Amino acid sequence: MEDVAELVGLSPASVSLVLRNAPGPSAQTRERVLEAAARIGYRPDRTASLLARRRSRVLGVTFDIRNSFHAELVENLYVAAEAVGYDLALSTLTRVRDEGQAVETLLDFRAEALILLGTELPAARLASLDRGLPVISVGRRIAAAGLDVVRASDDEGLGRAVAHLVELGHRDIAFIDGGSGGIAADRRRGYRTALRAHRLADRIRVVPGAHTEEAGARAAERLLAEGALPSAVIACNDRCAVGVLSALGQAGVSVPDTLSVVGYDDSVLSRLASFDLTTVSQNPEEQARHAVAAAVERLDGGRSAPREIVLTPRLVVRGTTAAPRADSR
């Protein structure tokens, strides 16, 4: 700024008024300052400016770099944050970097709030974090932590997937589990509840799995080895479902002619023509909008009471589900 001021023969204070578009300088002065700034490639130091005001206007986001649904959420979070004058700082989970490390990085970068996608941190740790800055959990229901939650109703989502298969005529519907996390527990419960509601409690079949393609392939191989395939499989997420499809394809099992497959998330993977996966959409645009709004309400609106926003999921029917063969009913 001092360089621009020297170039045009004005004080740094006058140059600052122009660059902040504040009232005072004449149109001619503004033109001179802006031309000089462009000539020397001047860019305002946004970080220094925000630090001077003791604000970063940065929302910290943790996400799993291997999760395509998280990537879609992040894209929508950027749109929602920019609309209200905030930016994002991203910190990723990888095979060698856990969620705790990801959170600490965001705190070091002075994020004003944390938006945690699919968090698996203990409730006590989340509550401790929320005492220092707003924390928004996206995807996971955490009643004990007393913090903001934005999620889809996984019970209802699994219920819609089961209802779709039952309407097609399926009665032998297996579920590939997502492991020990909170989101996995909700989806597992939703599957069990839905089968009981359709009077299929004696057909409940939960296969161990996880939220990865490898886990889906292993679960499908396990079903094949048991020799008694169900007529339909619901996977805990789309990545798991893609693993199922891959293993079935290698084994020569036709989908959906021999076995129907349903995923969960409506991720980019599910929409690829090579998979054309029937799945459950969690509406990432709405989740992102509500998560950013919750953070801004806490930061700028003075809200202190925690709030949970539960969105209704939507079934997306594509090419991996069909009526079962007569001999598998």
N, C-alpha and C positions, 0 to 999 in steps of 0.2 A: 504494500500500500504506500509505503514511503517512496518507493521507486516511481510509482505512478504520480504521486504528488510532486516529486522533483521534476518529472518530465513535463508536466503541465503548469508548473509554477503556482501550485495551490498548497494549502495545508493538508496534512493527512486527515484531519477532521472533516474538511470539505469533501475530500475524495471518499471518505467513509459514507457520508450522506448520500452521495451519488450511487455508490455501489450497493447501498441498502435500499435504494429507491425512496429515501426519506425526503420530505418537503424541504425547500430552502434554495438549493442551487437553481440557476436559470437553465433554460433548455440548451443554450449555447455551451454553458459550462458542463452540463451533463454529456453533451455530445463529445466535447474535448476529452473528458475523463474516460468515457467508454472506448473511444478510439485509441487512447494511449494504453489502456488496460489490455485491449485486444492485441495491440502491436507487440507488447512485451510478454504476452501469454499469461497474464495475471489470473489466478483463480483464488477466490476467497477460501480461507482455511476454516471450513465448516466445523471441524472438530474443536479448534481453539475457541471459536465463537460460542459453541454450545457449552464448553467447559467454563467459559467466563460467566455464563448464566447458570452454572451448576446443573445443567441438563445435557443428556446425550441424545435424547429422542430416538433411542435405539431399543428395539425389542429383541431379546435373545431367543433363538430357536434351536432346540436340539432335535435331531432326526437321525434315522438309520440310513446311511448312504446306500445300503443294499435294497432298500424298500422303495419300490416304484410308486406306491401310494403316498408315501411321505414326500417324495419329490413333487408329486402333484399338489399336495397340501402346501408345500413351501412356495410354489409358483403362485398359488392363490393368496397366500399370506402376504407376499410382496405387493400384490395389487391392492389388498385391503389396507395395508400399512401406508402405502404411498398416498392413498386417498385421504388419509387423516394427518399427513405431515410427519409420519414416522418412517424409519428405515429398519432393516433387519440385520442382525449379526448371526451368522449360522455357525453351529458347532456340531460336528458329526460324530456318530457312533460307528466304529469299525470293529473288525475282529480283534484289534489290539488296543482299542480306545473305548473305555466304558462310559456310561452316562454320567457318572460322577465327575470324570475328567472333563467331559463336554460342558457340564454346568459350570465348573470352576473357571474355565476359559471365558465363558460369557460374563461371569462376575468380574473377572480381571479387566474386561473390556468395557466395564461400566454400563452394562445393559440395565435399563430401567425396569424391565419386567421380563419374566421368563415364560415362553410358550413351549411346553414340552410335549412332543408328539409321541404317543404310545409309551409314556413313561413307565418304568418298572422300579423306580426308586421307592424305598419304604415310605409309608405314610408319615412316619415321624420325621424323616428327613425332609419331605415335602412341606410339612407344617413348619419346620424350622426355617426353611428357605422363605416361605410366605410371610414370616414375621419380619423379614428384611426388605422384601420387594414383592410385588404382585406375581403370583405363579398361576398359570393357566394350564391345566391338564387337558390335552386334546385326545380323545379316544378312550381313556380309561376312567371308570367310575371310582372315585376315592372319597367316600363319605366321611371317613375317619379323620382326614387331614384338614377339613374345614377350609378348602380353597376352591377357586373357580374351576368348573369342569364344563367342557364342551364335548359332546359325544353323540354318536348315533345309538339308537336303542338296539343293541345286539340281540337281545331276546326276540324282539319283533322281527329283526332281519332274518334270523334263522327260522322263525316261524313262517315267514313268507316263502323262504326256500323250500321248507318241508311241505307247505300247503301246495306249492306249484307241482312238486313231484307226486304228491298224493292225488292231485287232480288229474295228472297224466295216467294214474293207475299203479304207481309204485307203492309197494308195501315193505320191501326189504331195503331200507335206506341206512347206510352206514355214515358215520361222521369221523373225519380225520382231525384229531385234536391239535390244538396249538401250543400245548405245553403247560407250564405252571403259572404264567402271568395272569394279571387281572382281566385283560381283554379276552384271553383264551378261556378263562373260567366263565365269563358271561356268555360266550358263544356256545360253550359246551352245555351250560345250563339251558340256554335257549333251544338247543337241539332236543335235549331230553324232555323239556316241557312240551315242545311241539308234538313229539311222537306220542306222548301220553294223551295230549288233547285229541289226537286222531285215533285213539284207542289202539296204539301200536307199541305199547310199553314193552311187550315181550319181544319186540324186534330191535330194541335199542342196542346199538353196536358202536362203541367208541374205540377207534384205532389210534394208538399212540402216534404223535407226529409233532410238527413244529411249523413255524411260519417261513419255511424255505422250500425251494424246489427239490433239494436233496431229500428232505424229510417226506415230501409228498411222494417221491419216487419209491422210497423205502416202504412207506405205508402201502402203496399199490402192490409192491412185490410181496409184501406180507399177505395181503388179501389173495393174491394169485397162488401163493404157496399153500394157503389153507384149503384151496380147492373148492370153496363155496362162495363164489362172487355174489355180492348183493346186486340188486338191479340198478341201484343209484348210489352215488357217493357225494357228500357235501364236504368240501375241504374248508379248513379254518380261514384261509385267505387265498387270493388268486395265485400267489407264488407257489403255494402248496398244491393247488389244483393243476398248475402247469406241470409240476413234477409228476403228478398222477397221470396226466395225459401222455407225457413222454414215456413213462414205464408201460402203460397200457399199449401204446403204439408199438413199442419194441416187442411186446409179447403177442402182438397180433390181435389184440382185443379191440373191436370196433366201437367207437363212441359217436353217436349215442345208440347205435343199433343193439349192442350187447349190454352196454352200461352207460347210464347218464351221469354227468359230472357237473357240479355247481361249485363256483368259487365264492369269494367274498371280498369286496372293495371296489369292483368296477374300475380297476387300474388300467393303465395303458396296455399292459400285457393282455388283459382280457379282450381288448378290442381288436387285437391283431387278427387278420384274416386267418392266419395259420392256427389260431386257437379258437376264436369265435365263441368265447366262453360265457355261458349263462352264469350270472353272478348277482351280487347284492351291492347296490350303490349306497355309499355313506354321505353323498353330497359334499365333496370337499370344498366347494365354493362357499357354501353356507357355514361349514365348520370354521373355515379360515376367517370369514367375516365376523362371526360371533366371537372368535378367540381374540382378534385384534380389538373389537369393540369392548370386550371385557377388560382388557389391559388398559385401554384408554379411559374407561370409566373409573378404574382404580387410580390411575395416575393423575388425570385431569378433572374428573368429576367428583372425586371425594367419596366414592362408594367404598365401604369397608366390609360389609356383610358378604360372605361367599354366596355364589349362585351357580346352579347347575342348569345347563341348557341341553335338552335331549331332543335330537332331531329324528324324524321318521325315515328309516331307510326305504329303498325302492328296489324291487326286483327287476333285473334287466334280463330278458329272455333272449338267448342267442342259439347257437347251433349245437350245443353239447347236451341238450336234454330232449327226450322224446318219450313216447309211451313205451313201456317195457314189452319185450317179446312175450308171447303167450306162455312159453314154457318157464318164464321167470316171475310170473305174477304170484 
